[in-house]
Amino acid sequence: MQTQKMESISYEVAGGVKGHQGSYNSGFQMPQHYPKYCKSDYEAMPEWQLNRLLSEYGLPVIGSVEQKRKFAMGAFLWPQ
């Protein structure tokens, strides 16, 4: 029976972030909870809250408040 020794491989990727054994650490952390808002919540949500929600998930925070609302609803609402 042969035994194989696994070695930890460390490497540099673009931006100087180090990974181990083929993993890539971009620095992004998925927020712990998926947003639990309904369509009416997004329609009434103030722009500052939309900006915070989108940036928390690493999504673009550009455009008018209506564009942000549509984007958030498309990203977070599941079709019925």
C-alpha positions as CSV (number, residue, x, y, z in Angstrom):
1,M,0.0,0.0,0.0
2,Q,1.4,3.4,-1.0
3,T,1.0,6.5,1.1
4,Q,1.0,9.9,-0.5
5,K,2.2,13.0,1.3
6,M,0.1,16.1,0.5
7,E,2.0,19.4,0.5
8,S,0.5,22.8,1.1
9,I,1.1,24.9,-1.9
10,S,1.2,28.6,-1.4
11,Y,1.2,31.0,-4.4
12,E,0.8,34.7,-5.2
13,V,-2.1,35.8,-7.4
14,A,-2.8,39.2,-8.9
15,G,-3.0,41.8,-6.2
16,G,-0.7,40.0,-3.9
17,V,-3.3,37.8,-2.2
18,K,-2.0,34.5,-1.2
19,G,-3.9,31.2,-1.5
20,H,-3.4,27.7,-0.3
21,Q,-3.9,24.4,-2.2
22,G,-5.6,26.1,-5.1
23,S,-7.9,28.3,-3.1
24,Y,-8.3,32.0,-4.0
25,N,-9.0,34.6,-1.4
26,S,-10.3,37.7,-3.0
27,G,-11.1,39.5,0.3
28,F,-14.8,39.3,-0.4
29,Q,-17.0,37.9,2.4
30,M,-20.5,36.9,1.6
31,P,-22.8,38.5,4.2
32,Q,-24.2,36.0,6.6
33,H,-27.9,36.4,5.7
34,Y,-29.7,36.7,2.3
35,P,-31.9,39.8,2.2
36,K,-35.5,39.1,3.3
37,Y,-37.2,42.0,1.7
38,C,-40.3,41.8,-0.5
39,K,-41.0,43.9,-3.6
40,S,-42.9,46.6,-1.7
41,D,-39.9,46.9,0.7
42,Y,-37.5,47.6,-2.2
43,E,-40.0,50.1,-3.8
44,A,-40.1,52.1,-0.5
45,M,-36.4,51.7,0.4
46,P,-34.4,54.9,0.7
47,E,-31.4,55.3,-1.6
48,W,-28.9,55.2,1.2
49,Q,-30.3,51.8,2.3
50,L,-30.2,50.5,-1.3
51,N,-26.6,51.7,-1.6
52,R,-25.6,49.9,1.6
53,L,-27.4,46.7,0.6
54,L,-25.8,46.6,-2.8
55,S,-22.3,47.4,-1.6
56,E,-22.6,44.8,1.2
57,Y,-23.0,42.1,-1.5
58,G,-20.3,43.6,-3.8
59,L,-22.8,44.8,-6.4
60,P,-22.6,48.1,-8.3
61,V,-23.9,51.2,-6.6
62,I,-24.4,53.3,-9.7
63,G,-27.3,54.9,-11.5
64,S,-30.5,56.5,-10.4
65,V,-32.4,55.4,-7.3
66,E,-35.0,53.7,-9.7
67,Q,-32.2,51.8,-11.5
68,K,-30.8,50.7,-8.1
69,R,-34.3,49.5,-7.0
70,K,-34.8,47.5,-10.2
71,F,-31.3,46.0,-9.9
72,A,-31.8,45.0,-6.3
73,M,-35.2,43.4,-7.0
74,G,-33.7,41.5,-9.9
75,A,-30.8,40.3,-7.8
76,F,-32.6,39.4,-4.6
77,L,-36.2,38.6,-5.4
78,W,-37.1,35.0,-6.5
79,P,-39.8,34.6,-9.2
80,Q,-43.1,33.4,-7.8
